């Protein structure tokens, strides 16, 4: 996979705040947008187990799974690359609120991070719900 497009500048990518009644299991579905650390516009569309990931003018499709029994939740993307391969990207996910989703991928896009970093970490993105 092209790291320029999906190195989490591109991806890609949830614990609950006090007073917030969200469930990542159901609330993650929908359309989310944000800007990665490299300044690229990212859009993620979660629908059932299907996923569309757009950066700038390119879109990849794939599937996703979520293990919300973990803290933070484990999100795994399986993206279909332009060459026809499937690249698995393990991530962590946090519903910050009903309208904000934080994702973080490992620096090599192969290992899953164990915690979130500072807000400007290169493999971390805060997305806002747009649907």
N, CA, C and O atoms as a GROMACS GRO file, in nm:
protein
  524
    1UNK      N    1   0.084  -0.117   0.000
    1UNK     CA    2   0.000   0.000   0.000
    1UNK      C    3   0.088   0.123   0.000
    1UNK      O    4   0.195   0.122   0.062
    2UNK      N    5   0.047   0.225  -0.066
    2UNK     CA    6   0.123   0.349  -0.075
    2UNK      C    7   0.121   0.420   0.060
    2UNK      O    8   0.017   0.467   0.105
    3UNK      N    9   0.237   0.426   0.125
    3UNK     CA   10   0.243   0.488   0.258
    3UNK      C   11   0.214   0.636   0.252
    3UNK      O   12   0.168   0.693   0.352
    4UNK      N   13   0.239   0.702   0.137
    4UNK     CA   14   0.205   0.842   0.123
    4UNK      C   15   0.055   0.863   0.133
    4UNK      O   16   0.010   0.968   0.181
    5UNK      N   17  -0.022   0.765   0.089
    5UNK     CA   18  -0.167   0.779   0.095
    5UNK      C   19  -0.223   0.727   0.225
    5UNK      O   20  -0.315   0.787   0.281
    6UNK      N   21  -0.172   0.618   0.274
    6UNK     CA   22  -0.235   0.560   0.391
    6UNK      C   23  -0.141   0.539   0.507
    6UNK      O   24  -0.170   0.458   0.595
    7UNK      N   25  -0.030   0.607   0.511
    7UNK     CA   26   0.059   0.602   0.624
    7UNK      C   27  -0.001   0.693   0.725
    7UNK      O   28  -0.016   0.805   0.676
    8UNK      N   29  -0.034   0.687   0.829
    8UNK     CA   30  -0.140   0.755   0.898
    8UNK      C   31  -0.126   0.904   0.907
    8UNK      O   32  -0.187   0.966   0.994
    9UNK      N   33  -0.056   0.955   0.831
    9UNK     CA   34  -0.103   1.073   0.772
    9UNK      C   35  -0.230   1.039   0.702
    9UNK      O   36  -0.317   1.126   0.697
   10UNK      N   37  -0.250   0.924   0.648
   10UNK     CA   38  -0.368   0.896   0.567
   10UNK      C   39  -0.476   0.822   0.640
   10UNK      O   40  -0.594   0.842   0.613
   11UNK      N   41  -0.443   0.746   0.721
   11UNK     CA   42  -0.551   0.672   0.783
   11UNK      C   43  -0.593   0.753   0.902
   11UNK      O   44  -0.623   0.817   1.003
   12UNK      N   45  -0.569   0.693   0.801
   12UNK     CA   46  -0.611   0.686   0.912
   12UNK      C   47  -0.613   0.715   0.986
   12UNK      O   48  -0.684   0.662   1.071
   13UNK      N   49  -0.762   0.770   1.251
   13UNK     CA   50  -0.791   0.688   1.234
   13UNK      C   51  -0.885   0.747   1.417
   13UNK      O   52  -0.961   0.670   1.475
   14UNK      N   53  -1.137   0.416   2.164
   14UNK     CA   54  -1.230   0.516   2.212
   14UNK      C   55  -1.278   0.488   2.355
   14UNK      O   56  -1.351   0.395   2.392
   15UNK      N   57  -1.226   0.581   2.423
   15UNK     CA   58  -1.287   0.577   2.556
   15UNK      C   59  -1.391   0.687   2.561
   15UNK      O   60  -1.388   0.779   2.479
   16UNK      N   61  -1.483   0.679   2.657
   16UNK     CA   62  -1.592   0.776   2.661
   16UNK      C   63  -1.560   0.884   2.763
   16UNK      O   64  -1.504   0.858   2.870
   17UNK      N   65  -1.597   1.008   2.727
   17UNK     CA   66  -1.578   1.119   2.819
   17UNK      C   67  -1.693   1.120   2.920
   17UNK      O   68  -1.801   1.067   2.893
   18UNK      N   69  -1.670   1.181   3.032
   18UNK     CA   70  -1.775   1.190   3.134
   18UNK      C   71  -1.898   1.257   3.077
   18UNK      O   72  -1.890   1.359   3.008
   19UNK      N   73  -2.014   1.198   3.105
   19UNK     CA   74  -2.139   1.256   3.059
   19UNK      C   75  -2.174   1.220   2.916
   19UNK      O   76  -2.278   1.263   2.867
   20UNK      N   77  -2.093   1.147   2.849
   20UNK     CA   78  -2.116   1.113   2.710
   20UNK      C   79  -2.175   0.973   2.702
   20UNK      O   80  -2.120   0.879   2.759
   21UNK      N   81  -2.288   0.958   2.633
   21UNK     CA   82  -2.352   0.827   2.626
   21UNK      C   83  -2.340   0.772   2.483
   21UNK      O   84  -2.439   0.763   2.411
   22UNK      N   85  -2.221   0.738   2.444
   22UNK     CA   86  -2.200   0.681   2.311
   22UNK      C   87  -2.150   0.538   2.325
   22UNK      O   88  -2.093   0.500   2.427
   23UNK      N   89  -2.171   0.462   2.221
   23UNK     CA   90  -2.120   0.326   2.214
   23UNK      C   91  -2.046   0.312   2.082
   23UNK      O   92  -2.106   0.326   1.975
   24UNK      N   93  -1.917   0.286   2.089
   24UNK     CA   94  -1.838   0.277   1.967
   24UNK      C   95  -1.891   0.167   1.876
   24UNK      O   96  -1.877   0.176   1.754
   25UNK      N   97  -1.951   0.063   1.933
   25UNK     CA   98  -2.002  -0.048   1.852
   25UNK      C   99  -2.103  -0.001   1.748
   25UNK      O  100  -2.099  -0.047   1.634
   26UNK      N  101  -2.192   0.088   1.785
   26UNK     CA  102  -2.294   0.136   1.692
   26UNK      C  103  -2.265   0.276   1.640
   26UNK      O  104  -2.298   0.306   1.525
   27UNK      N  105  -2.206   0.361   1.720
   27UNK     CA  106  -2.187   0.500   1.682
   27UNK      C  107  -2.073   0.522   1.582
   27UNK      O  108  -2.064   0.630   1.524
   28UNK      N  109  -1.988   0.423   1.561
   28UNK     CA  110  -1.879   0.440   1.464
   28UNK      C  111  -1.932   0.439   1.321
   28UNK      O  112  -1.869   0.494   1.231
   29UNK      N  113  -2.048   0.377   1.300
   29UNK     CA  114  -2.102   0.371   1.164
   29UNK      C  115  -2.144   0.509   1.117
   29UNK      O  116  -2.206   0.585   1.191
   30UNK      N  117  -2.108   0.540   0.993
   30UNK     CA  118  -2.140   0.669   0.936
   30UNK      C  119  -2.020   0.726   0.864
   30UNK      O  120  -1.923   0.655   0.837
   31UNK      N  121  -2.027   0.852   0.833
   31UNK     CA  122  -1.923   0.921   0.756
   31UNK      C  123  -1.847   1.017   0.847
   31UNK      O  124  -1.907   1.095   0.921
   32UNK      N  125  -1.714   1.009   0.841
   32UNK     CA  126  -1.625   1.087   0.927
   32UNK      C  127  -1.520   1.158   0.841
   32UNK      O  128  -1.473   1.103   0.742
   33UNK      N  129  -1.484   1.280   0.881
   33UNK     CA  130  -1.380   1.354   0.809
   33UNK      C  131  -1.284   1.420   0.906
   33UNK      O  132  -1.319   1.456   1.018
   34UNK      N  133  -1.160   1.434   0.858
   34UNK     CA  134  -1.058   1.503   0.937
   34UNK      C  135  -0.937   1.531   0.850
   34UNK      O  136  -0.933   1.493   0.733
   35UNK      N  137  -0.841   1.596   0.909
   35UNK     CA  138  -0.716   1.629   0.839
   35UNK      C  139  -0.602   1.563   0.913
   35UNK      O  140  -0.589   1.580   1.035
   36UNK      N  141  -0.519   1.487   0.841
   36UNK     CA  142  -0.409   1.417   0.907
   36UNK      C  143  -0.292   1.512   0.931
   36UNK      O  144  -0.297   1.628   0.892
   37UNK      N  145  -0.189   1.462   0.996
   37UNK     CA  146  -0.074   1.545   1.035
   37UNK      C  147  -0.001   1.601   0.913
   37UNK      O  148   0.069   1.702   0.925
   38UNK      N  149  -0.015   1.538   0.797
   38UNK     CA  150   0.050   1.587   0.675
   38UNK      C  151  -0.038   1.686   0.599
   38UNK      O  152   0.001   1.737   0.494
   39UNK      N  153  -0.157   1.715   0.652
   39UNK     CA  154  -0.246   1.812   0.590
   39UNK      C  155  -0.340   1.755   0.486
   39UNK      O  156  -0.405   1.831   0.414
   40UNK      N  157  -0.350   1.623   0.476
   40UNK     CA  158  -0.440   1.560   0.381
   40UNK      C  159  -0.580   1.546   0.439
   40UNK      O  160  -0.596   1.510   0.556
   41UNK      N  161  -0.682   1.576   0.358
   41UNK     CA  162  -0.821   1.556   0.398
   41UNK      C  163  -0.854   1.407   0.390
   41UNK      O  164  -0.834   1.345   0.285
   42UNK      N  165  -0.903   1.350   0.500
   42UNK     CA  166  -0.936   1.208   0.509
   42UNK      C  167  -1.086   1.195   0.533
   42UNK      O  168  -1.143   1.265   0.616
   43UNK      N  169  -1.150   1.104   0.460
   43UNK     CA  170  -1.290   1.071   0.484
   43UNK      C  171  -1.300   0.920   0.500
   43UNK      O  172  -1.248   0.845   0.418
   44UNK      N  173  -1.366   0.876   0.606
   44UNK     CA  174  -1.393   0.734   0.631
   44UNK      C  175  -1.543   0.715   0.636
   44UNK      O  176  -1.614   0.788   0.704
   45UNK      N  177  -1.592   0.615   0.563
   45UNK     CA  178  -1.733   0.579   0.565
   45UNK      C  179  -1.745   0.436   0.616
   45UNK      O  180  -1.709   0.342   0.546
   46UNK      N  181  -1.795   0.420   0.740
   46UNK     CA  182  -1.818   0.289   0.801
   46UNK      C  183  -1.963   0.250   0.777
   46UNK      O  184  -2.054   0.326   0.811
   47UNK      N  185  -1.985   0.133   0.718
   47UNK     CA  186  -2.120   0.086   0.690
   47UNK      C  187  -2.122  -0.065   0.710
   47UNK      O  188  -2.056  -0.139   0.637
   48UNK      N  189  -2.199  -0.111   0.810
   48UNK     CA  190  -2.196  -0.253   0.845
   48UNK      C  191  -2.051  -0.297   0.857
   48UNK      O  192  -1.980  -0.245   0.943
   49UNK      N  193  -2.003  -0.390   0.774
   49UNK     CA  194  -1.862  -0.428   0.780
   49UNK      C  195  -1.781  -0.367   0.665
   49UNK      O  196  -1.662  -0.393   0.654
   50UNK      N  197  -1.846  -0.286   0.580
   50UNK     CA  198  -1.778  -0.224   0.467
   50UNK      C  199  -1.719  -0.089   0.504
   50UNK      O  200  -1.768  -0.020   0.594
   51UNK      N  201  -1.613  -0.052   0.433
   51UNK     CA  202  -1.541   0.071   0.461
   51UNK      C  203  -1.496   0.134   0.331
   51UNK      O  204  -1.451   0.065   0.240
   52UNK      N  205  -1.508   0.266   0.322
   52UNK     CA  206  -1.449   0.343   0.213
   52UNK      C  207  -1.358   0.447   0.277
   52UNK      O  208  -1.401   0.520   0.367
   53UNK      N  209  -1.235   0.455   0.231
   53UNK     CA  210  -1.136   0.548   0.284
   53UNK      C  211  -1.090   0.637   0.170
   53UNK      O  212  -1.036   0.589   0.071
   54UNK      N  213  -1.112   0.767   0.184
   54UNK     CA  214  -1.072   0.862   0.080
   54UNK      C  215  -0.970   0.959   0.135
   54UNK      O  216  -0.981   1.007   0.248
   55UNK      N  217  -0.870   0.988   0.053
   55UNK     CA  218  -0.773   1.090   0.084
   55UNK      C  219  -0.755   1.173  -0.040
   55UNK      O  220  -0.728   1.120  -0.148
   56UNK      N  221  -0.772   1.303  -0.025
   56UNK     CA  222  -0.766   1.392  -0.138
   56UNK      C  223  -0.862   1.338  -0.244
   56UNK      O  224  -0.983   1.340  -0.220
   57UNK      N  225  -0.816   1.291  -0.357
   57UNK     CA  226  -0.908   1.245  -0.462
   57UNK      C  227  -0.900   1.096  -0.485
   57UNK      O  228  -0.952   1.047  -0.586
   58UNK      N  229  -0.839   1.021  -0.396
   58UNK     CA  230  -0.826   0.875  -0.410
   58UNK      C  231  -0.910   0.806  -0.305
   58UNK      O  232  -0.919   0.851  -0.191
   59UNK      N  233  -0.970   0.695  -0.344
   59UNK     CA  234  -1.054   0.618  -0.252
   59UNK      C  235  -1.015   0.471  -0.258
   59UNK      O  236  -0.995   0.414  -0.366
   60UNK      N  237  -1.004   0.411  -0.141
   60UNK     CA  238  -0.986   0.266  -0.129
   60UNK      C  239  -1.107   0.210  -0.056
   60UNK      O  240  -1.168   0.279   0.026
   61UNK      N  241  -1.142   0.087  -0.086
   61UNK     CA  242  -1.252   0.021  -0.016
   61UNK      C  243  -1.198  -0.100   0.058
   61UNK      O  244  -1.089  -0.150   0.028
   62UNK      N  245  -1.274  -0.146   0.153
   62UNK     CA  246  -1.233  -0.263   0.229
   62UNK      C  247  -1.339  -0.299   0.331
   62UNK      O  248  -1.457  -0.266   0.316
   63UNK      N  249  -1.294  -0.367   0.436
   63UNK     CA  250  -1.382  -0.406   0.545
   63UNK      C  251  -1.318  -0.365   0.677
   63UNK      O  252  -1.200  -0.330   0.682
   64UNK      N  253  -1.395  -0.371   0.783
   64UNK     CA  254  -1.344  -0.336   0.915
   64UNK      C  255  -1.406  -0.426   1.019
   64UNK      O  256  -1.518  -0.476   1.004
   65UNK      N  257  -1.330  -0.446   1.128
   65UNK     CA  258  -1.381  -0.516   1.245
   65UNK      C  259  -1.342  -0.435   1.368
   65UNK      O  260  -1.244  -0.360   1.366
   66UNK      N  261  -1.420  -0.451   1.473
   66UNK     CA  262  -1.399  -0.374   1.595
   66UNK      C  263  -1.410  -0.466   1.715
   66UNK      O  264  -1.506  -0.544   1.726
   67UNK      N  265  -1.314  -0.457   1.806
   67UNK     CA  266  -1.319  -0.529   1.934
   67UNK      C  267  -1.329  -0.424   2.043
   67UNK      O  268  -1.228  -0.371   2.090
   68UNK      N  269  -1.453  -0.395   2.084
   68UNK     CA  270  -1.474  -0.291   2.185
   68UNK      C  271  -1.455  -0.342   2.328
   68UNK      O  272  -1.468  -0.265   2.423
   69UNK      N  273  -1.423  -0.471   2.343
   69UNK     CA  274  -1.396  -0.522   2.477
   69UNK      C  275  -1.255  -0.482   2.522
   69UNK      O  276  -1.222  -0.495   2.640
   70UNK      N  277  -1.174  -0.432   2.430
   70UNK     CA  278  -1.038  -0.386   2.462
   70UNK      C  279  -1.043  -0.239   2.503
   70UNK      O  280  -1.136  -0.167   2.468
   71UNK      N  281  -0.942  -0.196   2.576
   71UNK     CA  282  -0.932  -0.056   2.617
   71UNK      C  283  -0.792  -0.006   2.585
   71UNK      O  284  -0.697  -0.039   2.657
   72UNK      N  285  -0.777   0.074   2.481
   72UNK     CA  286  -0.880   0.126   2.391
   72UNK      C  287  -0.928   0.019   2.292
   72UNK      O  288  -0.866  -0.086   2.276
   73UNK      N  289  -1.041   0.049   2.227
   73UNK     CA  290  -1.100  -0.045   2.132
   73UNK      C  291  -1.001  -0.074   2.019
   73UNK      O  292  -0.927   0.014   1.975
   74UNK      N  293  -1.002  -0.199   1.972
   74UNK     CA  294  -0.916  -0.240   1.860
   74UNK      C  295  -0.998  -0.237   1.731
   74UNK      O  296  -1.099  -0.306   1.718
   75UNK      N  297  -0.953  -0.156   1.638
   75UNK     CA  298  -1.015  -0.144   1.507
   75UNK      C  299  -0.917  -0.201   1.405
   75UNK      O  300  -0.799  -0.165   1.406
   76UNK      N  301  -0.964  -0.288   1.318
   76UNK     CA  302  -0.879  -0.345   1.214
   76UNK      C  303  -0.941  -0.316   1.079
   76UNK      O  304  -1.056  -0.354   1.053
   77UNK      N  305  -0.864  -0.249   0.993
   77UNK     CA  306  -0.908  -0.221   0.857
   77UNK      C  307  -0.842  -0.320   0.764
   77UNK      O  308  -0.723  -0.350   0.779
   78UNK      N  309  -0.915  -0.372   0.669
   78UNK     CA  310  -0.860  -0.457   0.563
   78UNK      C  311  -0.892  -0.388   0.432
   78UNK      O  312  -1.003  -0.394   0.380
   79UNK      N  313  -0.788  -0.319   0.378
   79UNK     CA  314  -0.806  -0.235   0.261
   79UNK      C  315  -0.761  -0.307   0.134
   79UNK      O  316  -0.658  -0.373   0.131
   80UNK      N  317  -0.841  -0.291   0.029
   80UNK     CA  318  -0.806  -0.345  -0.103
   80UNK      C  319  -0.719  -0.241  -0.173
   80UNK      O  320  -0.764  -0.130  -0.201
   81UNK      N  321  -0.594  -0.276  -0.200
   81UNK     CA  322  -0.501  -0.183  -0.262
   81UNK      C  323  -0.523  -0.179  -0.413
   81UNK      O  324  -0.584  -0.271  -0.468
   82UNK      N  325  -0.476  -0.074  -0.481
   82UNK     CA  326  -0.489  -0.067  -0.627
   82UNK      C  327  -0.425  -0.186  -0.699
   82UNK      O  328  -0.468  -0.221  -0.809
   83UNK      N  329  -0.325  -0.248  -0.639
   83UNK     CA  330  -0.260  -0.364  -0.702
   83UNK      C  331  -0.338  -0.493  -0.682
   83UNK      O  332  -0.297  -0.598  -0.730
   84UNK      N  333  -0.450  -0.487  -0.610
   84UNK     CA  334  -0.533  -0.605  -0.589
   84UNK      C  335  -0.504  -0.681  -0.462
   84UNK      O  336  -0.569  -0.782  -0.434
   85UNK      N  337  -0.409  -0.635  -0.383
   85UNK     CA  338  -0.378  -0.699  -0.256
   85UNK      C  339  -0.470  -0.645  -0.146
   85UNK      O  340  -0.540  -0.546  -0.165
   86UNK      N  341  -0.468  -0.714  -0.033
   86UNK     CA  342  -0.541  -0.666   0.084
   86UNK      C  343  -0.438  -0.633   0.191
   86UNK      O  344  -0.356  -0.718   0.227
   87UNK      N  345  -0.441  -0.510   0.240
   87UNK     CA  346  -0.350  -0.470   0.347
   87UNK      C  347  -0.430  -0.454   0.475
   87UNK      O  348  -0.528  -0.379   0.480
   88UNK      N  349  -0.388  -0.524   0.580
   88UNK     CA  350  -0.451  -0.514   0.710
   88UNK      C  351  -0.382  -0.404   0.790
   88UNK      O  352  -0.259  -0.402   0.800
   89UNK      N  353  -0.461  -0.313   0.846
   89UNK     CA  354  -0.408  -0.203   0.925
   89UNK      C  355  -0.470  -0.209   1.065
   89UNK      O  356  -0.586  -0.171   1.082
   90UNK      N  357  -0.394  -0.257   1.165
   90UNK     CA  358  -0.446  -0.260   1.302
   90UNK      C  359  -0.436  -0.121   1.366
   90UNK      O  360  -0.335  -0.053   1.353
   91UNK      N  361  -0.542  -0.082   1.434
   91UNK     CA  362  -0.550   0.052   1.493
   91UNK      C  363  -0.614   0.044   1.631
   91UNK      O  364  -0.661  -0.062   1.673
   92UNK      N  365  -0.615   0.157   1.699
   92UNK     CA  366  -0.696   0.175   1.818
   92UNK      C  367  -0.796   0.286   1.787
   92UNK      O  368  -0.769   0.374   1.705
   93UNK      N  369  -0.911   0.282   1.854
   93UNK     CA  370  -1.018   0.378   1.828
   93UNK      C  371  -1.080   0.425   1.958
   93UNK      O  372  -1.087   0.352   2.057
   94UNK      N  373  -1.123   0.550   1.956
   94UNK     CA  374  -1.185   0.610   2.075
   94UNK      C  375  -1.297   0.703   2.031
   94UNK      O  376  -1.273   0.795   1.952
   95UNK      N  377  -1.419   0.680   2.081
   95UNK     CA  378  -1.528   0.774   2.059
   95UNK      C  379  -1.510   0.885   2.162
   95UNK      O  380  -1.536   0.866   2.280
   96UNK      N  381  -1.464   0.998   2.117
   96UNK     CA  382  -1.445   1.112   2.206
   96UNK      C  383  -1.580   1.170   2.244
   96UNK      O  384  -1.602   1.210   2.359
   97UNK      N  385  -1.671   1.174   2.147
   97UNK     CA  386  -1.810   1.214   2.169
   97UNK      C  387  -1.891   1.152   2.055
   97UNK      O  388  -1.836   1.082   1.970
   98UNK      N  389  -2.020   1.178   2.053
   98UNK     CA  390  -2.104   1.124   1.947
   98UNK      C  391  -2.058   1.173   1.810
   98UNK      O  392  -2.084   1.107   1.709
   99UNK      N  393  -1.993   1.288   1.805
   99UNK     CA  394  -1.954   1.348   1.677
   99UNK      C  395  -1.803   1.354   1.656
   99UNK      O  396  -1.758   1.417   1.560
  100UNK      N  397  -1.724   1.291   1.744
  100UNK     CA  398  -1.578   1.291   1.729
  100UNK      C  399  -1.522   1.152   1.752
  100UNK      O  400  -1.555   1.086   1.851
  101UNK      N  401  -1.436   1.108   1.661
  101UNK     CA  402  -1.374   0.976   1.665
  101UNK      C  403  -1.223   0.993   1.649
  101UNK      O  404  -1.177   1.057   1.555
  102UNK      N  405  -1.148   0.936   1.742
  102UNK     CA  406  -1.002   0.941   1.735
  102UNK      C  407  -0.950   0.804   1.696
  102UNK      O  408  -0.992   0.702   1.751
  103UNK      N  409  -0.858   0.801   1.598
  103UNK     CA  410  -0.796   0.677   1.552
  103UNK      C  411  -0.645   0.692   1.557
  103UNK      O  412  -0.590   0.800   1.539
  104UNK      N  413  -0.579   0.580   1.584
  104UNK     CA  414  -0.432   0.580   1.582
  104UNK      C  415  -0.384   0.447   1.525
  104UNK      O  416  -0.430   0.340   1.566
  105UNK      N  417  -0.291   0.455   1.431
  105UNK     CA  418  -0.227   0.337   1.372
  105UNK      C  419  -0.082   0.334   1.418
  105UNK      O  420  -0.029   0.436   1.462
  106UNK      N  421  -0.020   0.217   1.410
  106UNK     CA  422   0.122   0.205   1.442
  106UNK      C  423   0.206   0.275   1.336
  106UNK      O  424   0.160   0.292   1.223
  107UNK      N  425   0.326   0.315   1.370
  107UNK     CA  426   0.411   0.389   1.276
  107UNK      C  427   0.446   0.306   1.152
  107UNK      O  428   0.474   0.363   1.047
  108UNK      N  429   0.444   0.174   1.164
  108UNK     CA  430   0.475   0.089   1.050
  108UNK      C  431   0.348   0.036   0.982
  108UNK      O  432   0.357  -0.040   0.885
  109UNK      N  433   0.232   0.076   1.030
  109UNK     CA  434   0.101   0.032   0.982
  109UNK      C  435   0.079  -0.118   0.994
  109UNK      O  436  -0.016  -0.172   0.937
  110UNK      N  437   0.166  -0.186   1.069
  110UNK     CA  438   0.152  -0.330   1.089
  110UNK      C  439   0.130  -0.367   1.235
  110UNK      O  440   0.070  -0.470   1.266
  111UNK      N  441   0.179  -0.283   1.325
  111UNK     CA  442   0.162  -0.310   1.468
  111UNK      C  443   0.054  -0.216   1.523
  111UNK      O  444   0.038  -0.104   1.477
  112UNK      N  445  -0.018  -0.265   1.623
  112UNK     CA  446  -0.125  -0.186   1.684
  112UNK      C  447  -0.068  -0.109   1.803
  112UNK      O  448  -0.006  -0.169   1.891
  113UNK      N  449  -0.087   0.021   1.808
  113UNK     CA  450  -0.040   0.096   1.925
  113UNK      C  451  -0.122   0.055   2.048
  113UNK      O  452  -0.231   0.000   2.035
  114UNK      N  453  -0.070   0.083   2.165
  114UNK     CA  454  -0.139   0.047   2.288
  114UNK      C  455  -0.212   0.164   2.352
  114UNK      O  456  -0.301   0.145   2.436
  115UNK      N  457  -0.175   0.286   2.311
  115UNK     CA  458  -0.240   0.403   2.370
  115UNK      C  459  -0.235   0.519   2.270
  115UNK      O  460  -0.163   0.514   2.171
  116UNK      N  461  -0.310   0.621   2.300
  116UNK     CA  462  -0.310   0.741   2.216
  116UNK      C  463  -0.194   0.830   2.255
  116UNK      O  464  -0.148   0.827   2.369
  117UNK      N  465  -0.149   0.910   2.161
  117UNK     CA  466  -0.037   1.003   2.182
  117UNK      C  467  -0.093   1.145   2.189
  117UNK      O  468  -0.215   1.165   2.193
  118UNK      N  469  -0.003   1.242   2.191
  118UNK     CA  470  -0.045   1.381   2.190
  118UNK      C  471  -0.127   1.407   2.063
  118UNK      O  472  -0.120   1.331   1.967
  119UNK      N  473  -0.205   1.514   2.064
  119UNK     CA  474  -0.298   1.542   1.954
  119UNK      C  475  -0.232   1.554   1.817
  119UNK      O  476  -0.298   1.529   1.716
  120UNK      N  477  -0.106   1.591   1.811
  120UNK     CA  478  -0.040   1.612   1.681
  120UNK      C  479   0.048   1.494   1.639
  120UNK      O  480   0.136   1.510   1.555
  121UNK      N  481   0.025   1.377   1.697
  121UNK     CA  482   0.104   1.258   1.660
  121UNK      C  483   0.080   1.224   1.513
  121UNK      O  484  -0.032   1.236   1.464
  122UNK      N  485   0.185   1.182   1.441
  122UNK     CA  486   0.172   1.159   1.297
  122UNK      C  487   0.080   1.045   1.256
  122UNK      O  488   0.026   1.049   1.146
  123UNK      N  489   0.060   0.947   1.337
  123UNK     CA  490  -0.025   0.833   1.300
  123UNK      C  491  -0.159   0.836   1.373
  123UNK      O  492  -0.221   0.732   1.395
  124UNK      N  493  -0.201   0.954   1.410
  124UNK     CA  494  -0.325   0.971   1.485
  124UNK      C  495  -0.409   1.079   1.418
  124UNK      O  496  -0.356   1.178   1.367
  125UNK      N  497  -0.540   1.059   1.418
  125UNK     CA  498  -0.628   1.159   1.356
  125UNK      C  499  -0.757   1.170   1.436
  125UNK      O  500  -0.808   1.071   1.489
  126UNK      N  501  -0.808   1.290   1.446
  126UNK     CA  502  -0.937   1.317   1.507
  126UNK      C  503  -1.035   1.346   1.394
  126UNK      O  504  -1.015   1.439   1.316
  127UNK      N  505  -1.139   1.265   1.386
  127UNK     CA  506  -1.239   1.279   1.280
  127UNK      C  507  -1.369   1.332   1.336
  127UNK      O  508  -1.404   1.306   1.451
  128UNK      N  509  -1.441   1.408   1.254
  128UNK     CA  510  -1.572   1.461   1.293
  128UNK      C  511  -1.679   1.396   1.207
  128UNK      O  512  -1.660   1.378   1.087
  129UNK      N  513  -1.791   1.363   1.269
  129UNK     CA  514  -1.904   1.302   1.196
  129UNK      C  515  -1.960   1.405   1.098
  129UNK      O  516  -1.978   1.522   1.133
  130UNK      N  517  -1.987   1.361   0.975
  130UNK     CA  518  -2.042   1.452   0.875
  130UNK      C  519  -2.175   1.404   0.817
  130UNK      O  520  -2.226   1.465   0.723
  131UNK      N  521  -2.231   1.298   0.870
  131UNK     CA  522  -2.361   1.254   0.818
  131UNK      C  523  -2.470   1.276   0.918
  131UNK      O  524  -2.586   1.244   0.891
   0.00000   0.00000   0.00000
